[in-house]
Amino acid sequence: MHPSIALTTTIARSNEIITAEADDEIVMMSLEQGEYFGLGAIGSRIWALLEQPMTVAALCDRLITLYAVDVETCQRDTLDFLQELYAAEIITLVDRPVP
Amino acid sequence: MRDYTAYGLQIASELPLPELLPSAAAAPDVHIRYGAVPAELDNPVGQGVIYQARPGQLLLTLTGIANFLVSEGNAITIEPASESREEDIRLFLLGSSFGALLHQRGVLPLHGSAIETQYGAVVFVAHSGVGKSTLAAAFHQRGYRVLSDDICVITMDTGKPVAHPSFPRLHLWEDVLDRLDQALPRLLVRAKLEKYGVPLEAQFAVQSSPLYAVYELAVDTTPCVTVQPLAYMEKFEALINHTYRGQFVRGLGLRQRHFAQAATVANPVKMSRVTRPQKLFLLQELVQAVESDFEVAAMENVTCG
């Protein structure tokens, strides 16, 4: 089982991923597994925001300024989405205290 | 040595290759020679039933036909088996061996047929048995020139995708290696090798063309032929899935390069999925649907009844 991601968890892009972008979509490949992934418009925005590691809460703070969504819905959906990305080893959990 | 051109390359070969167009190349890109080929590669990174691969080298081992060593994107060494036939050797040289070589050169070989239109090259990709060669043959009958019927090489030299001709022959044989890789009995495969191509004569395109559109052919329970445009991710996925000898990529250490090629080509090219009914092969409807699709600028039309 993967450890679950909480709002206070700091997440970062994996270094083991290469990406290519077009329009508002991104395709990715994990270097280790050679598996392909695709992110749609909102997923691509999240990937862009994750250029700097941040907590899930901070990420949602950014997302609610970009999309018409309330905080609770955003946090719930984002946690689900990030859990998927983590299972696919597209993101990593940063093992240090959040400043 | 004789000089030929195919797949956008100048080829010098000790083995006569009557399928290919002759060329007066001063500086060949590829040399094909007879010689000793090792039985195994040292430290292969990837392997299948009939191949071993590592960065820069791919060894193809075909019992009763030949062993082929494909090196660095510029050389193929052939060690024929005793009593092998040149036609069988050419089949695997021009198919799988060149597939490996094209990957080594960092281009994108698509497993598909292609025709030349006034808008540019139109490529048809499909899994075996769906009818890509049949469709190319139907367009050929309608007067279109054929670029390729099995492998269409895409390059991005100029920042725009370009499709390169393979050679002037419509193959009517099955996709042999896919079957071999599933370790089917060899006798069955030998029997399949008896089918050979028919020459295309003057209706073959000798020049490369800008890539205009790619159609992915599919079969479904639909009652009629439908044409559905693909979004970027679906385009990327189709290019990956229909890469010729994509199983060689990992062992050759070229996954990143292949990913980048597919991601780059997917961006500008128009791609659609053409679905035909399972029961009837409505060839005329299929040809008309595809033709009217690439003749209109917008690709959202659906042809039905």
Interface residues (C-beta under 8 A of the other chain):
Chain A: I18 A20 A22 D23 E25 V27 M29 L31 G34 Y36 G38 G40
Chain B: A231 Y232 M233 F236 E237 I240 R250 R255 Q256 F259 A260 A263 T264 A266 N267
